[in-house]
Amino acid sequence: MLASTGARRGSIAKRTAPLVAAEKEIVLDCGEDVRLQCFVSSPPDSTGRPAVILHGWEGSAQSLYILSLSQLLFDRGFEVLRLNMRDHGETHHLNRDLFHSCRLSDVVGALRAIQALYPDQPLWLAGFSLGGNFVLRAAAQANEVGLDIAKVVAVSPVLDPEETLVALEESFPGYQLYFVRKWMRSLLKKQAVWPKVYDFRELGKMSNLRRMTADLVKRFTEFPTLEDYLNGYAITGSHLEHLLVPSRIITSLDDPIIPAQSLKRLATPAALQLTVTRHGGHCGFLERLSGPSWVERKIVEEFESGVLAPRRPAQASAAIVR
């Protein structure tokens, strides 16, 4: 909550002014008539290395944590690409069909389009929460879809969606209501630009994420049940078993919506490393209100380390950080 507080907005806006001044908006052709918005910032002393940053659910390319991390990478010469997922930010008009968390092909298509812009460079990917889940799933199929990815860092990624939904339901009431309201605002934006396709008035009477999700899954996806849908974007079990891209998950034991117990059910390929902190909340990891967070500096460190995990089956390494 503190990571997104308005108290940080002024200092982040001031610090990220160079990044924003340099940005250019592009609309990526992701295939199958899907279009996603992306903001590209090229620093004067660019190294040519493309870093793609992906926000969490109901966040956007303008989220404070996205801007803050992007400025750090911009300062170090990375070509910074802040991607908006379908129906996030102000992009509800770009695609007729609704966003849902199993639309991995959207992100893979966007990454392939970005790869074409930088044909001689591998991609460096960072994602937060649901964005972290997406970049890990994309990396897991990198070889088969023709992506050249140097490294992935996923911060507080959604591991088991069912367990996350339960955690939201059992957390203090204001937390679930926060997401319900943000999601409803987004759905009403979609209805406004596609009035002949969508009518969410009945949905607006709900205040429960499980009921809302189940209703939308039934009406707008191919999944027969809510359980099938949630399993469709889980990364626990064998889903990351064949991951070859050097990847790191950074999460905390006190994350209120990503239960640490889910970590035990992750596959353990050699390419995957875990950093588990005792504190940090969900995508927070703040040491102070001003300046970059600990996790933002850690991502830059990972990207600049150049150390690649061995690409052979083995046990994943894990570290607990105080």
N, C-alpha and C positions, 0 to 999 in steps of 0.2 A: 504494500500500500504506500509506504514511504517513497519507494522508487518512482511511483507515478504521481506523487503529490504535486500540487501547484507550486509549492514552495521551491521546487527545483526548476520550474519552468523558465524563470528569468535567467538564471545562471547558465542553463543548458542552451537556451536560445542565443545568448551572447557568445558562448564558447563555440557553437556550431555554425555561426554566421558564415565562415569561409566555405564549409561544406554545402550549405544551402545556396550560397551565391553561385557556386560552380555547377549546381545540378541542372540536368536536362531531363525532361520527361520523355520517355519512349513507351510505346505500346507494343508488347511482344506478341508475335504470332506463335501460339503454342500448339497449333495443329487442331484439327477437328473444329474449326471456327471458334476456338477459345482465344481470348485476348486478355492479357494481364498487364497492368501498369507497373512501370519501373522507373526509378529516379537514379540517374547515373551522374556521379560526381568524379571528375578527373582532376587530380592535383597537378600543379605546375611541374613538380618533380616526379611524375608518375613512373613507377617501376613496371607498369603494365600488368601487374598481378590483379586479376578480378576477384573481389571479395563480395559475395552475395549474402545479404542479411535479410532474414525472414522473421517477421513479427509473430506474436501469439494470436490466439482466437480473439476477435473483436479489437485487436490492436491495429496498427497500420504502419506504413513507412514513415509516418510523422510522430510515432510514439516516442516519448522522451528517451527510453532506453535504446531505441534503434538509432536515433540521432546522435546520442552520446557516444555509443560504440563506433558509429560510422565516422565521426570526427577523428577519433583516435587512429583509425585505420587510414583515413585520408591524410592525416599528418605524417604517416609513415610511408606514403607513396602508393598505397593501394588504390586501384580503380574501384570505387565503392558503388555497389548497385543495391538499392533498397527496393525490394520487391513487395508489391501488394498482392495478397491472395484475392481470389474472386470474391466480390461483394465486401471488400474491406477498403477502408479509406473512403474515397468518393468515386468508386468504380462500379456501382450497382448497374449502371447503364451498359457496361461493356459486354455482358453475357446474359442471355435470357434465362438460363437455368440457374437455380440456387446453388450457392456454396454448400458443400458438406465435407466432412473431414476425410472421406474416402476418395476424394478427387485428387489422388496422387498424380494422375496424368497431367493435371494443370501445371503443377510445379515442375515435373520432369520436362514437359514441353517448354516451359519458360527457361529452364536451365540449358536445354539444348539450343534454344534461340540465343541465349547469352554466350554459350560456347562458340557459336558461329561468329559472334562479334569479336571474340578473342581466340582465333583458331590455333594459335601457337602457345597458349597458356592454359594450365589447369585451373580449375575453379577452387576457391576457398569459401567454404560455406559455414555460416553461423545461424542458428535458429533458436528461438525462445519458446518454451512451452509447446503449444501445438506446432509452431514453426520448427522447433527442435525435432519433434516427431516426424514432420515432413522431410526434413533434410536427411535424417537417418534412413528413412525408408527409401528415399531417392538414391542415397549412397549404396544401399544394399543391392540395388539393381543397376548400378552404374555401368558395369560391363555389358549387360544385355541391351541397354538403351543407348550405348555409345557416349557416355559422359566421362570426361577426364577430370577427376576431382582430386585435389592435392590433400585436403584435410577437411574434416567436419568437426565443429564444436556445437554440441546441443546443450542448452541451459534449461534446466528444469523441464525436460521433455515429458510429454504425456506418454506413459508407459503402458498402463492397462486402463483404457477409457472407462470401463465399468467401475473400477476401484476409484478413479477420479470422480466419477459422478456420485458415488456413495460418499466420498469425502466432502464434496460440495454440499450434499444434502445434510450431512451431519455436522458441518462447520457452523459457526455462529450465523444466524439468519441473514444478516446484512450482506454476507459474502455471496450467497446464492442470488439474492435479490439484485445485487450489483450486476451480475452477469445476465440475469433475465432482462433487466432494463436496457442494458447495452445491446443485447441481441434483438430485442423488440424494436429498438430505434433503427437498427440496421434493416430488419425485415420491412419496416414501414417505408424506408427509403427505396427498397426494392419494389414494393407495391406502387409507390408514387411514379416510378419510371416505367413500370410494366403493369398498368392498372387493369388491362384486359386479361392478364395472366394470373395475378395474385390478389387474394383477399385474405388478410390476416386478422380481421376483426375478432373472430372467435378465439384465435390463438392469443390475442392480446388480453383476454380475460384470465389467462393462466398465470400462475406465479411459481410454477414448479418446473425445473429444467428437465426432469425425466419425462413428464407429460408432454411438454413442448417438443422435445426431441423425438419421442415416440410418434407424435402426430405428424411431424414433418417427414420422418422416415417413411411412414406409411403412405403419405400423399405424394412425396416428391423423389423417392429413391427406389431403386430396384431391390432393396433388401426386404425380405419378408417379415423380419422382426427387429426390434430394437437391439436384441442381443447379437444378431448377425451383423448389424451395422457397427456396433461398438467393437466387435471382434475384427471387423474389417480394417481398422487402423491401429490395432494393438501392435506393439513391437516386442512384447514379452514372448516367451516360448521360443520357437525356432525361427522367428521372423528375421532376426539379424544373424543367423547362423553362418551365412555365406558372405558376410560383410568383409570386403577386402580393402576398402578405403580407410586410411588412418583416421580414427574418430575418437572423440572424447565426450563423455557425458559428465556434466557438472550439475550436481543437485545437492539438496540439503536434507538433513534428517528432520528438520522442523518445517518442511514444506507442508502447508495446510491442505493441498489438493493433490499432491503426487506422493502417495504413501511409499515410504522407503522400503517396505516389505516387497514391493513389486520388483525391486532391483535383483532380488534373489532368483527371479524367474526369467532374467535376461539370458540369452545365449552368450557364450564367452569366446568369440573368435579372437585371434591374436591382434587384430586391427583395432579392437575396442578397448579403451581405457576408461576407468571411472575415477572421478574425484568427488568424494562425498564429504560435505562440510557439516559441522554440527549445527551451525546457524546460517541463515541466509534467506529463509522464507521461500516464496515462489518468485523466482527471477529477480530477487532483491539484491542480496549480497552487498548491502550498503555499509560503509564504514563511517560515512558522514553525508550530510545532505548535499553539499556542494562537491563538484568535481566528479570524475569518472568513478564508477563502482569497482569493487575488487574483481568481479567477474568480467567486466569489460577489459580491464588490464590483463587478466588471465587469458582471454581470447586472443588479444594481440600477441601475447607471449607465445601462445600455441602456434599462431600463424607464422611468427617470425623464427620459431625454433628450427624449422627445417628437419626435425627429427621425425622420420616416418616409422610407423610400427611395422614389424615383420609380417609379410603376407603369407602366413601358413597357419594351419589350425593349431591352437594352443589355448591355454587359459588366459582370460583377460586379466589385466592388472588393475588393482584398485588401491586408492589412497584415501585415508580419512584425514581431513585438514581441520585443525582447531579453529 
